[in-house]
């Protein structure tokens, strides 16, 4: 998982436009949520540590204490996208 986080960061670091990484801490899928068959808190922690360690400082990285399917996570994603659009227009 640490290697996956490192590779993800390396690829994100090559982006030429604005980049944001938004992480829903309570689960990335139904199956990966607490009690699900793919629930792996240690693996997730290793991935996130490597991702944070290797991302360029200019990349927005935000951990949000919700599940990926929660409405608030969708709202935050949209708000982040709209913020980037507004910056581009200025």
Buried (B, 14 or more C-beta within 10 A) or exposed (E): BBEEBBEBBEEBEEEEEBBBBBBBBBBBEEEBBEEEEEBEEEBBEBBBBBBBEBBEEEBEBEEBEBBBBBEEBEEBBEEBEEEBEEEEEE
